[in-house]
Amino acid sequence: MADMDDQDNKAAEIIDRARNAVSGRVDRMRGGGSSEDEQTELPGMSLMEHLDELRKRILRALLYLVIGFGFGWAFRERLYHIVMAPYLKLGLGGLNYTHPTDPLNLYIIVALIGGAILASPFILYQVWLFISPGMYAKEKRYVIPFLAATFILFLTGAWLGYHFVLPEALNVLINGFGKDFHAIITMQEYNGFVIAVILGLGITFELPILIFFLALFGIVDYKFLLRHIKYAILIIFIVAAIICPLPDPVSMCIFASPMLALYLVGVAVAFFVHPARRKKKELAA
């Protein structure tokens, strides 16, 4: 009961911090900001204008996704061979399928994921354009670092998943645990496995970006993150257990290690971008 009450108190603390941070930002926006760097575009926009802006950004993001899908479809067979390379190295031959549309669906998914990765910088830029009216002028300078870091971190996680985690997982699961059995792996099963590993690692590598925005808006700071690091470690290991393709605890720990390192990177990011620290630094200057 004490642990449950403690967890409820922690959750309430986080909610209160988020509410206070958002309320404080809204109040400063309505006040027009105390300097030119604190001016925003938000006070001059109505709810309907926000909805119209959201619609415009979504449509443009979808347009970029369609263009990316077109490029992915043009190279669908090459992308398919890239996805299949770790499996083919096991010498098991081609994949099986149980429905006539499975090959078509596989090409569509491969082209869509490849196109989404290709178009991601442009899609992320639309996300930035939507949230930027609610940011101070001095915060908008983070647009290029935000786009570059988000893209690089995702590619790093996906690359590690493709070159290290996926081949090792396939080898252990098929040639290790499954050595006494005959493997009949379908396109759908393999494709889902590849997506879980590559996209799972790519998304988890975005943790510093999430912490960056939470710290930028004053919802968390480095002290808060360090004080609650034991809960972060617990959540990281839970996520690692979910997305780790291998069943042994050693592999789960190896999977969780980069996420823990990224959390510490996020702590350092929060140390530099939290509004209170920035304001203190500006006053000292």
SULKA-V385295 format. One record per residue. N is the residue number from 1. RES is the residue in one small letter. PHI is phi as a letter, one per 20 degrees, with the letter a starting at -180 (NA if undefined). PSI is psi in radians with two decimals (none if undefined). Layout:
# SULKA-V385295
N|RES|PHI|PSI  N|RES|PHI|PSI
This chain:
# SULKA-V385295
1|m|NA|-0.68  2|a|f|-0.68  3|d|f|-0.69  4|m|f|-0.72  5|d|f|-0.67  6|d|f|-0.71  7|q|f|-0.70  8|d|f|-0.68  9|n|f|-0.68  10|k|f|-0.74  11|a|f|-0.73  12|a|f|-0.64  13|e|f|-0.76  14|i|f|-0.75  15|i|f|-0.74  16|d|f|-0.71  17|r|f|-0.74  18|a|f|-0.76  19|r|f|-0.77  20|n|f|-0.68  21|a|f|-0.78  22|v|f|-0.75  23|s|f|-0.74  24|g|f|-0.69  25|r|f|-0.75  26|v|f|-0.73  27|d|f|-0.72  28|r|f|-0.61  29|m|f|-0.76  30|r|f|-0.51  31|g|f|-0.12  32|g|n|-0.03  33|g|n|2.61  34|s|e|-0.15  35|s|b|3.04  36|e|f|-0.60  37|d|f|-0.31  38|e|d|0.19  39|q|f|2.51  40|t|c|2.92  41|e|e|-0.18  42|l|f|-0.77  43|p|g|-0.45  44|g|e|0.09  45|m|d|2.33  46|s|e|3.05  47|l|f|-0.75  48|m|f|-0.64  49|e|f|-0.64  50|h|f|-0.75  51|l|f|-0.69  52|d|f|-0.67  53|e|f|-0.70  54|l|f|-0.77  55|r|f|-0.76  56|k|f|-0.75  57|r|f|-0.68  58|i|f|-0.74  59|l|f|-0.72  60|r|f|-0.67  61|a|f|-0.72  62|l|f|-0.63  63|l|f|-0.80  64|y|f|-0.64  65|l|f|-0.71  66|v|f|-0.73  67|i|f|-0.77  68|g|f|-0.71  69|f|f|-0.65  70|g|f|-0.79  71|f|f|-0.71  72|g|f|-0.68  73|w|f|-0.63  74|a|f|-0.51  75|f|d|0.51  76|r|f|-0.69  77|e|f|-0.67  78|r|f|-0.73  79|l|f|-0.66  80|y|f|-0.74  81|h|f|-0.57  82|i|f|-0.77  83|v|f|-0.62  84|m|e|-0.29  85|a|g|-0.84  86|p|f|-0.59  87|y|f|-0.73  88|l|f|-0.46  89|k|f|-0.31  90|l|f|-0.17  91|g|m|0.54  92|l|e|0.02  93|g|n|-2.85  94|g|e|3.00  95|l|e|2.75  96|n|e|2.79  97|y|b|2.65  98|t|d|-0.08  99|h|c|2.47  100|p|g|-0.47  101|t|e|-0.06  102|d|g|-0.79  103|p|f|-0.73  104|l|f|-0.78  105|n|f|-0.65  106|l|f|-0.79  107|y|f|-0.68  108|i|f|-0.80  109|i|f|-0.75  110|v|f|-0.79  111|a|f|-0.65  112|l|f|-0.77  113|i|f|-0.76  114|g|f|-0.73  115|g|f|-0.64  116|a|f|-0.70  117|i|f|-0.74  118|l|f|-0.69  119|a|e|-0.08  120|s|g|-0.69  121|p|f|-0.68  122|f|f|-0.64  123|i|f|-0.75  124|l|f|-0.59  125|y|f|-0.62  126|q|f|-0.66  127|v|f|-0.77  128|w|f|-0.74  129|l|f|-0.52  130|f|f|-0.70  131|i|e|-0.29  132|s|f|-0.54  133|p|f|-0.40  134|g|e|0.24  135|m|d|2.67  136|y|f|2.75  137|a|g|-0.68  138|k|f|-0.35  139|e|e|-0.38  140|k|f|-0.21  141|r|f|-0.18  142|y|e|0.04  143|v|f|-0.84  144|i|f|-0.84  145|p|g|-0.65  146|f|f|-0.87  147|l|f|-0.80  148|a|f|-0.81  149|a|f|-0.73  150|t|f|-0.80  151|f|f|-0.79  152|i|f|-0.74  153|l|f|-0.74  154|f|f|-0.81  155|l|f|-0.64  156|t|f|-0.83  157|g|f|-0.75  158|a|f|-0.69  159|w|f|-0.76  160|l|f|-0.70  161|g|f|-0.71  162|y|f|-0.76  163|h|e|-0.41  164|f|c|-0.95  165|v|f|-0.85  166|l|f|-0.90  167|p|f|-0.73  168|e|f|-0.71  169|a|f|-0.78  170|l|f|-0.74  171|n|f|-0.80  172|v|f|-0.77  173|l|f|-0.67  174|i|e|-0.90  175|n|e|-0.28  176|g|e|-1.40  177|f|f|-0.50  178|g|d|0.30  179|k|f|-0.46  180|d|e|0.17  181|f|c|2.84  182|h|e|2.07  183|a|e|2.18  184|i|c|1.62  185|i|d|2.22  186|t|e|2.85  187|m|g|-0.78  188|q|f|-0.76  189|e|f|-0.76  190|y|f|-0.74  191|n|f|-0.74  192|g|f|-0.65  193|f|f|-0.79  194|v|f|-0.78  195|i|f|-0.73  196|a|f|-0.73  197|v|f|-0.92  198|i|f|-0.91  199|l|f|-0.60  200|g|f|-0.81  201|l|f|-0.68  202|g|f|-0.73  203|i|f|-0.70  204|t|f|-0.46  205|f|f|-0.08  206|e|e|0.08  207|l|g|-0.78  208|p|f|-0.55  209|i|f|-0.74  210|l|f|-0.81  211|i|f|-0.63  212|f|g|-0.84  213|f|f|-0.66  214|l|f|-0.69  215|a|f|-0.65  216|l|f|-0.65  217|f|e|0.07  218|g|m|0.26  219|i|f|-0.65  220|v|c|2.82  221|d|c|3.07  222|y|f|-0.57  223|k|f|-0.74  224|f|f|-0.76  225|l|f|-0.71  226|l|f|-0.65  227|r|f|-0.51  228|h|d|0.47  229|i|f|-0.51  230|k|f|-0.61  231|y|f|-0.63  232|a|f|-0.73  233|i|f|-0.74  234|l|f|-0.82  235|i|f|-0.70  236|i|f|-0.75  237|f|f|-0.55  238|i|f|-0.80  239|v|f|-0.73  240|a|f|-0.69  241|a|f|-0.55  242|i|f|-0.79  243|i|e|-0.20  244|c|f|2.17  245|p|f|-0.21  246|l|d|2.53  247|p|e|-0.20  248|d|e|2.64  249|p|f|-0.50  250|v|f|-0.78  251|s|f|-0.65  252|m|f|-0.71  253|c|f|-0.72  254|i|f|-0.66  255|f|f|-0.66  256|a|f|-0.41  257|s|g|-0.87  258|p|f|-0.54  259|m|f|-0.66  260|l|f|-0.71  261|a|f|-0.69  262|l|f|-0.60  263|y|f|-0.74  264|l|f|-0.61  265|v|f|-0.72  266|g|f|-0.62  267|v|f|-0.77  268|a|f|-0.70  269|v|f|-0.76  270|a|f|-0.57  271|f|f|-0.60  272|f|e|-0.48  273|v|d|-0.12  274|h|f|2.37  275|p|g|-0.70  276|a|f|-0.72  277|r|f|-0.70  278|r|f|-0.74  279|k|f|-0.71  280|k|f|-0.69  281|k|f|-0.68  282|e|f|-0.69  283|l|f|-0.63  284|a|f|-0.57  285|a|f|none
